[in-house]
Amino acid sequence: GIYQETELLCRMCGMKLAIDAGHGMSNRKVWVYDPGAVASTREGVVCEADVALKYALTLKQLCVDGGMKCFLTRTSSADDCPVGGRAGRAEKLKCTHFISLHLNAGPPAAHGIEVLYREKKDNILALRLHQNLVAVTCFRDRGIKERDDLAVLKFKRGPAVLIELGFISNKGDREYLMDRENRIAICEEILRTVATA
């Protein structure tokens, strides 16, 4: 109802979402572009970094449209963005939540979504995002996993998660994730989940 919509808008106004598109320029080595995982297709090479950036830009636009403040760790493939500084930059800009977007890679048959988190404070958001994204995509449920070795999950001001949206090495996952309408639906679900978690 109208009360729930007003309550949600008020909640979103108090949030600031850090959106991190995985990999990219200077990720691990200064001024060297890190494409992340890659897949060769008939149309050419598909890079994890490029797909993640498309998702990040879509999520940013949905935040703007919905009234939630946000910050992108990188906005293009040319941005100098060392992985070790991403969480710290988001903290300095007073972000309240941190989402890092990635694609997995493995044998061609491997497929599905998983969400990684670092600490207990991140567990609820990781679980809700995972459940909701599995429901939206109907991808294989690969579960949530605790990881304490990832720089982007060292964000301290609030919950932080890394979403492996699917497998770039799997034809079905890749084609689904590269579809514009599916990208919008996934990003809408990410934003809704963050706003209500």
N, C-alpha and C positions, 0 to 999 in steps of 0.2 A: 504494500500500500504506500500511500504518500508519506506516511511517517517513517517507514523503513527507508525509502529513497532519501529523505531529508537527513536521517541519521547517518546513512552511508556517505552522503556528500560531506557532512561535517567531519566524519572520521577521516575521509580521504584528504580533506584540507589540512589535517594535522600531520600527514605523512609526507615523507620524501623518499622516493624509490630510486636507489642506484641500480642502473641497468648496465650490465657488463657484457659486451659482445666478445666472446672468447677469441684469443689469439690476435693476429694483426701486427701492425708495425711495431718494432722494438719490443715485442712481447718478451723474448728471452735474450736477444742480442741487439744492441743499439743500431737503429736504422737498417735492420734486416727484417723483411716481412715474413711472419710466421703464418702460413696458410692453415695450420692445424691439419686435421685429417683431409685427405683428398680422394675423390672418386673420378675415374675416367668413364665418360659416357659417350654416346654417339654425337651429342651436341658439344662435347668438349670436357674440360676438367672442371669439376665442382669442388670448391674449397669450403671447408668448415667455417673459416673466418668470415667468408662472404655471406654465407647463409645465416650465420649467427648475427651479423650486422643488420641484415634485412629484418630479422625478428626484433632486434633491439630498437631499430628505427620505428617499426610498427607499434611496438609497445610504448615507446615514447609518445607517439601521436595519440594513442588511446589515453595515456595519462593526461596529456594536455586537454583533450576533449572532455575528460571526466573530472578535471579539476584537481588532480593529484600532482604535486610537485615532483620533478624527477631530475636525474643527472645521468648522463651517458659517459662511461669511462672513455669511449671513443665514438666518434660520429662518422668516421670515414676510414678507408683502408690506409690513408696517409698519416693518421694521427700517431704521434710518438707515445706509446702506451705500455711501459714495462709492467709485467704481471705483478711484480713485488710492490708496486705503488698504488695499485687500483683500490684496494680496501681502504688504505690510509687517506687517499684523496676523497673518497666518499664520506669518511668520518669527518674530515675537516669541513666539508660542505654540509654537515649536519643531516645526512641521510639517516632515515630510520629503518630501512630495509635494504637488503642487497640481493640481487638476482643475477647470477652469471649464466649465460646461455651458451651451450655447446652442442656438438653432435658427436656421437660415439663412432668407433670404427672397429672392425673385426672381420671374421670370416663372412662371406656373402650371406650365409643363412642366419647370422646373428641379427636380432632385431628387438625393438622395444624401447621403452622409456625407463630411466632411473633418475633419482634425485639424490644428490650428495649433500651432506651437512656435517658440521664440525662439533657442535656442542648441544647440550640438552635444550638450551634456549631456542635452537633452530629446528628442533625435531617436529614440533607441531606444524610449522609452515611447510617443512619438507614433506610431511605425510599428507597434508591436505592438497598441496600442489600435485603431488604424485597421483593421488587418487582421482582428482578432478581431471588431470590431463590424460590419464588412462581412459577415463570415461568419455572424454571428448574425441580422442583419436582412435579408440579401440585398439591401440598398440599393445603389444605384449607387456605385461607388468613385470619389470625387473627389480622392483622394490626400491626402498630407500637405504642408503649406505652411509655409515659414519666414516669420515675421513679427517685426519688432523694434519695432513701434509700439504694441503693446497693453499697457496697464498691468498687467493681471492676469498676464502672462507674465514680469514682472520679478522673480518669486520667485527667491531666490538659494540657498536651503538644499538644493535638490534639483530633480528634474525637474518641469517645469510644462508643461501642455498645455491648449489650449482645444478642446473637442469641439463641432463643429457636428453635432448628432445627426441632422439632416435638415432639410427645408424646410417651414416652417410654411405657406408659400404653396402647397404642393403637396398636393392632397387625399389622395393615397395615403400619402405620408410622414406627414402630420399625423394621419390616422386610425390609422395603425400606432403612432405614438409616443404617442398618447393612450390606447391600450389598456393596462389595468393589467398583464396578464400579460406583454406585450411590455416594459413599463417595468421590471418585475422582472428579466426575462431580460437586458436591456441592462445594468442596474446590477450584476447578478451578474457579468457578463463584465468590466465595468470594474473591479470589486473584484478578481476573480481575476487579471486582467492586471497591475494595480498590484502585487499581492502576489507575483507571479512574475517581474516584469520585471527 
